[in-house]
Amino acid sequence: MINIGNCSGFYGDRFSAMRDMLEGGRLDVLTGDYLAELTMLILGKDTLKDPTTGYAKTFLRQVADSIDLALQRDVKIVSNAGGLNPAGLAAAIEALGTRAKVAYVDGDDLRGRLDSHPDALTANAYLGAFGIAHALDAGADIVVTGRVTDASVVVGPAIAHHGWKRDSYDELAGAVVAGHVIECGTQATGGNFSGFLTMSPQARARPLGFPVAEIAVDGSSIITKQDETGGTVTVDTVTAQLLYEIQGPLYLGPDVTTDLTSIRLQEVGIDRVAITGVTGTPPPATLKVAVNSLGGYRNSAEFVLTGPDIDAKATWLRDQLDAELPIGPDYTWSTYRIPAPDSPTEEGAACILRLSARAADADAVGRALTAPAIELALASYPGFHVTAPPGRPSPFGIYKAAYVRRDRATETVHLPDGSTYEVPSPLAYAEASRTSAETSRDGTTRPTGATLRPTGATSRRALGELVYARSGDKGGDANLGLWVPQGRPEAAVDWLLDTVTPEWVKQLLPEAEDLAIDITPLPHLRGVNIVIHDLLGEGVAASTRFDPQAKGLGEWARSRFVDIPQEFL
């Protein structure tokens, strides 16, 4: 058994978490994930100003604060905080003057080497875990990487500890699932959890604890957290993280293809959830590449509409501005809510109407946008005002996913003694016919003992009275997981699996009416995974949507009214 903890789910997570985890209990390895798609764009912009940057500076400060404790307790530290410059981060750690042995993994950076994106600001292949494992086997105390998959920082230490081989597919897949659960930090212990009201007041009163995965030699794991920390670990909090940012039944990684339909969860103690049954097959023959390009500039103005005649006020404002705004930029008007009638506060009687504009030229969305908007201050709807003075245009990025042959990226480990090691390719690859539509034999069948479908009356109620949800972004696509929480009847699971179709989702979420939708049933997780293609446009850095990362999409879905069998309520 190897105990692997997490101390970061994004660049900007709780600074004290590294020391807190080292002080909080027994660990073999402490990991941190710092690289979201948006983070790569931010780091890319940093390197335009200073080529010696490009890594997560927060991680460096955390290491400076905690490395002596980690060495004292013999805890290895593994993180992808190297970003675009893992060599620079490794050198900065060594400059701290500690006795830690530092290794780094690179080879993911493909800037200037993609014919399809020759001018990309960042282009990073998602590398795997065997380079990390080799560095740990060679005695490294700290391993930093560039763009490896989020789960790889967990899988690598498990490989090194258990001695798994390239074809240990089931074991690797099990570790991938454990890594996927803990890599987003406290989202596995109650953060962003639809069922937060089921958590005890004590669990919510304290800062949420970061998760720990106890990974066995067969790849099974137990997800838990350290004692005396806030939050909780249940089948439902683990399910929430499993349904976050996936895009089908197969989780395609650089080391293994993980069958998500094979996952089984079981609560085996207080704050202890076992993950078993995970199966894996060879990885795909290509590597995914996250590509960020500079897309141009954007700006916005937010108008406050108050009181009666909201629709008429919005229409008059839009007609006035449509006549004055220059042709060329891409304009987007947000939707708005109808204020509550007879509101006891002015804020309750108001709503926001947002105008966003994007263009290749900053001047096109500078004063050319803001001047016509502000000049209407005394010449438009009654009660005209804006939320803030006009701002300057800001650059935005465009995210795209690309795919390259394995030989385009050479995963290289730079060891503490100065030597290097090139990670060999996998022993086999998935067959081209194995697509996201193919799952294990029993993967999408109902669990045994499922009950008959309801036949009684229904009530028009909020979906959230029956299901939990978790949502997020994958480039321009939005991911939405819906599941029936523990304690509800199996018949409710059957109802959800039968009910959720692309047409139903479009009625539930009208913004998706004209978009392609994929549905993946995951009955052993008591839910479904939904991918809404292009809901977020060209990715979070370019999206003008109200919720550009789809973080609130699941809670919006839960607030919508649908016909639910009364026996489930």
N, C-alpha and C positions, 0 to 999 in steps of 0.2 A: 504494500500500500504506500502511495505517495500522497502527501498533503500539499495541495497547491492552492494558494490564496490569490486574491485579486485586490489591487489597491487603486485602480483607475479604470473608468469606463469611457473617458473622453479627455481631451486636452482642456483642462480647466476644472477637473473633478477635485474633490476635497484634498487640500494640500497635506493635511495631517495624516491621511490614510496610510501612507507607507509606514510611518513610525507606529501608528496605532495598531496596525496588523502585526508588526514585529514584536510589539509588547503584549499583544493580546492572547497568544497561545502558540501551540506547537505548529510550525510550518517547516516544510522542506524547501519550498520554492515560493517566491512572491512575484506575481506577474502584474503587468499594467498595460492596458490598451489606450493609446493616445491618438490613433489615426482614424478619424472618420473621413469620408469623401471630401467634406468641406474643409477639414483640417489640412489635407494635402494642398488645396488651393491656397490657404492662408500661408503655409510654409513656402509654397512656390513664390508667392508675392514677397515673402521675407528675403528669399535668395536673390530677387531682383535688386534689392537694396544692398544686401551684404551676402556674397556667395559663401562666406564661412558659417552662416547660420543654416536654417533649414531643419533643425531638430527641435524637440519639445524642451524648452528651457526649464519649465517647471520640474521635469523629471531630474534634471541635473541638480537643481536646488534640493529636491527631496533626497537624492543620493548623498549629497554633501551633509545633510542633516542626519541620515540614518545608516550610512554604510558601516560605521563601526559596530552598531548594534547588530546588523545583519551578519557581519563576520563573526562576532562573538557568539551568536546563536546558530551559526553554520547554515544560514538561509541563503540560497541562491536567488538572484534577482534577474528576471527576464522581461524585456519590454521591447515594443516596436517604436519607442520614442525617438529612434534615430531618424525617422522620417525620410527626408531627402538627403541626409548627410550623416549616416551612422558612423562613419570614420571620424567626423568632427566631434560627435557626441562622445565616442570612445576616448578620443584624445583629451577632451575636456574633463572627463571623469578621471583619467590618469593624472591630469594636472592638479587634481585635488590633493595628491600626495598620500593617498591611502595605500594600504598593502593589498588592495583588491586586485585580482587578476581579471582583466577586461577583454572580452572578445566581441567581435561584431560580425554581422552577416549582411552582405550586400549582393548586388547583381540584379536587383529588381528595377533599377532606374533605366528606362528605355527612351528618355528624352532625345529627340533628334534621330531616332532609329526606327520610327514608325512611318512608313510611306503614307498611311492613311491620315496621319496627324503630324505632319512635319514641323509645325510651329507650336506644338503643345507646350504649355507652361509646365505641366507635370505629366508623366506617363510611367506608371509603376505597375509591374507585374505582381500578382499575388503569389508569393513564394510560400513554401511549406515549412515543415517542422524539423526535418532531418538535419538541417544546418545547425539549428539551435541545439539539438541533441548532441551533435558532434562536439560543439563548443563546450558543453557541460561535461562530456566524457573526457575532454582534454584538460579539465580542471578549472574552467572559468568560474569566477564568483559572480560576475555580471555579464549578461549577454544582451546586447542591443542590436536591433535590426532595423531595416527599412520596412517596406510594405510587405509584410507577411500577412496571411489571413488572420483574422482576429483570434480564432481558436488555436492557431499554431503556437502562440506563446505558452499555452497550456499543454498541447500535444507534445511539443519538443521535450520538456522535462519528463513526461511520462514515458516517452521512448527511451530516453537515457536511463531512467530508473529501472524499467522492466526489461530492457533489451529487445524490444520489438524489432521485427524486420520489415522490409519494404512490403512484403506480402502478408503482414499481420492485419488484414483488412478489418476484421470485426473489432479487434482491439483498438486499432487506430480510429475507427468510426465511433466507438464508444467514447474515446477521449475527445474527439471532435465535438460530440454532443455536450460533454461536460464543459469543454472550453467555451462553447457557444452560450451555455447557461451563465457562466461566471464572468465572461469577458466584459459585459456591460455593468459591472459593479453592482450597486445596490438595487438595480432593477430585478435581481433575483431574490431579494430579501424584503420586498414590499414597495420599492420605489416605482412610481408610475403604474400602480396596481389598481385595477378597477374595484377590487374587493377590499380596499383599504379600510372600510368601515367594519370589516370583520376582524381586523387586527385589534389587539387589546390596547387600551389607552396607554399602558406602560410601553408597549412596543412602538407606538407612534410618538411618544414623548421624547425618547432618546434618539440621537443620530442613528440612522440605519447602519447596521453592521455590513461590512463587505463579505462576499461569499467565499467559501472554501470548498474545493472539490477533493474528496478522498478517492483516488483512482486505483483500482485493483489491477492485478496482472492480466485479467481477462478483459479489461476495458470497461467493466462496469464501474459505477461510481456512486458515491453518496454526496449530495449537495447539502451543506450545512453552513453555519456561521459561528464566529467565536462567542463564547459566553459573555454575558453582561453587556451585550450590544443591542441596539434597537432593531426593530423590524422582525420579520418572521420568515421561515422557510417552510413552505407547504407545497403540496402537489400543484395547487393553483398558481402560486408565485413562480414555480419552475415552469409550468405550462405557459405562463405569460411570456417568459423569456424565450422559450422554445419557438413560440409563434411570432417572434419579433424578427422582421427583416429577412424572412425566408421567401423563396419564390417558387415553391413546388415541392413535390414529395422527395426529390433527390437533392441533397446538398453537395454540390460539385466542388471538390477541393483539390489542391495540387498533389496531395498524398493519397487520398481515398475518396470514393463516392459514398456518401452516407445516406442510408435509406431512412428517412425521417418517419416513415410509417411503421418501422420496426420498434420504435421506442416504447418502453413500458416504464411507468412511474408508480412508485409505492411509498407511502409515508411509513418510515420504520422507526420513528421516535420523534420526540419534540425537536423541531427545527432540523429534521433529518429526512431527506427524500432520496430514495434509491432510484438510479437509472439503470435499467437492464435491458437485455434482448437486442441491443443495437447491432445491426449488420452492415457490413461494408463490402464494396467491390472495387476493382481498380479505378484509378482516377481518369479523367478525360485526357486526351492527347494534347490539348491546348491549355494555355494559361490565360486567365482573365487579366486584363490590364485596365487600371483606372486612369482615365485621361481627363485632364482639366486644361481648358483653353480660356484665354481672355475673350469675353464675348462682347464687350463694349461698356456702356455706361447706363446707369438708371437713376431715376429720381422719382419723387412722389409728393403728393399734397393730400392732406386729410381734412375734409370739410365736416363741420358739425351741423347736423340737421336736428332741429328741436321742435317739439310740439306737434300741432296738427298738420295735415296736408303734406306728409313726408314725401309721398310719391311725386306729387306735383312740384315740390321744391327741388327734388333730385332731378326731375326731368328738365326744369327750367335751367338749372346750373349746367347740366350736360349739354343742352342745346346752345347755351351761351359760349361755353368753352370749345365745343366742336367747331364753332364758326371762327375761332381765333387761334387755335393751336396749329402749329406748322405741320404740313404733310411730311411724312417720313418716319418718325418714331413709331414704335409699337406701343399703343395705348391700351391700358386695361383699367376698367372700372370695377371696383369690388362690389360684392353684394352687401346688403345692410339689413339690419333687423328692424322691425316695427317697434317703437318704444311702447312701454306699458301705458295704458290709459290712466288718467287721473293720478299721475306719479306724484308722490309727496316730495321728491327731489328733482331738481332740474336735470341732473345727470341721468336719472331714470327716464326722463322724457326725451332724451337725446340719443342719437346714433351717429356712427361715422360712415362717411362715403369717401372712399379712397381712390385717387387717380394715380396710377403708376405709368411710367413711360420708360422705354428702353431704346437706345440708338447706338450706332457705332461711334458717333461723334459726341463728345461731352457737351459741346455748345448746344446741340439740338435738344437736350433735356436739362439745360441750365436755365438762364433767364427766359429763354424761348418758351419754357413750360411754366415757370413760377410767376413771371410778370403778368401774363394774361389771367392767371388764377387770382392773384392778389389785387389786381386792378378792378376786380368785380366786388371788392369788399363792401362798397356802398351802392352797388348797382345790381344786386341779385336778390336772392330769396330773403325773406325776413329772418333775422337772427343769424345772419352769415358770420361765421368765424372759423378759424382753422386751429388745429391742435398745437401747431408749432410754427415758428417763422420758416420761410423757404430755406431748404438746404442746398448744398452743392451736390452735383452729380457724383456718384461713386461707381468704381469699376465693378463689374460682375463677371463671374466665370461660368463656363458651360461644361458640364460633366458628360462624358461618354464612356461606354464600356467597349473595349476592343479585345480581340483574342489573337494570340500568337502561338507559333510552334514552340515547343519546349526549348529547342536549341537557340532561340532568340534571347533567352535570359539564362545567365550562368550564375547559379546560386553559389556564392563563395564565402567561406568562413575564414576570418582573420583571427588567428589564435594569439593568446597572450605572449607566446615566445617569438612572435614575429612571422611564423610560418602561415601558409594558407592551405585551404583544402576546398576542392571543388566537389559539390554534392552531386553524386551520380543520379542519372534519371531513374524513374520508376521501372520496375521489372516488367510491367504490362500496363496496357491502357484499356479503358472501357471501349466496348464495341460502339461503332458509330450509331448503331440502331438504338442504343440505350439512351433514351431521352427522358425529359422530365415527366413524360406521360406514363412511364413504366415504373412499377413498384414491386415490392415483394409479393409473394403469392397471396398472403392473407392481409396485405397492408391496408386495403380499403374496404375490407369486409367488416360487418358488425361484430363486436366482441360477443362471445357465446353468452347466452342468457339474456340477450336484448329482448325487451318487451314489445308488444304489439303497438302499432300507431294509435294515437288518440282518435276517437270518433265523436267526442262530445262537442259542446259549444265552445266558442272562442270569445275572447275579449280584446278590445282595441287598447293595447297598453304599450308602454315604453319597452323596447327590446331589452334594455338594461335590467329590467325586473327579472329576466331569466338568464341572460348570458353576461360573461365578462369579455373584455376586448383588449387588444394591444395593437398598436399601429406604428408605422415608421416609413422611412424612405429608402429606396434603392435606386439612385439616380433619378430619373424622371418618373419612375413607377412608385406607387404607394402600396404598401403591404398592410393588410388588415387580417388579424386573427380573431375569430369568435369561438368561444367555447362555453360549455355548460359546466359550472363549477361543481366541485365535489359536494355530495349530499343531495343533489337533485336527481330525479329518477332517470334511468337509462332511456325511457321513452322520450324524454325531453331531448336527449342527444339524437335519437332517431329523427325526431321532428326537425331539429336544426339541420342535420345532414340532408334530409329530404327537401327542406324549404329553401336553402341557400343555392340559388342559381344566378347566372349573370343577369337575367331579367329582374329577379327579385332585388339584387344589389342595386340595379339602376333605379328602381323605385325607392329603395331605402335611401340612396344617396344620389339625388338628382344631378349633382355635378359630374357624375360618371355616366350620364345618359348616352353620350356618343362615343364612349371609350371601350376598348377591348378589355375583357375581364376574364381571368383564369380562376377556377375554383379547384382546390385540392381537399378532399375529405381526409381527415385524420381521426378516425373513430376511436383509436386507442388513447388519443389525447382529448377525446370528447368534444372535438370541434372541427373547424374548417379553416383553411388558409385561403385568403383572397388577394389576388394581385390586380390592381387597377392600373393599367398601362397609361403612361403619359399624363396622369393627373397632375404631376408636378412639373410638367413642361420639360425644360432642359436641366433639371436638377435644382437642389436647394439654393445654390449660389445665384441662379438665374431666375428662379420662380418668383412670380408676383402674386402668388396665391396667399390668402390670409394666413394659412398654416403651411409654410413652404416645405416642412419636413414631415407633414402628415402625422405629427405627434398627437394631435387631438382628434384625428379622424375616427378612432375607435370609440371615443366618448361621444362624439356627435352621433355615430351609428347607434349607440346605446340609448340616446335620448329620443330617437325616432319611434313613432308609434306604428305597431304592426299587430296583426291578428295572432294572438297566442292562445293555445288551448287552456281553458280555465283550470283544468286539473293540474297544470304546472305552476299555477300562481297561488 
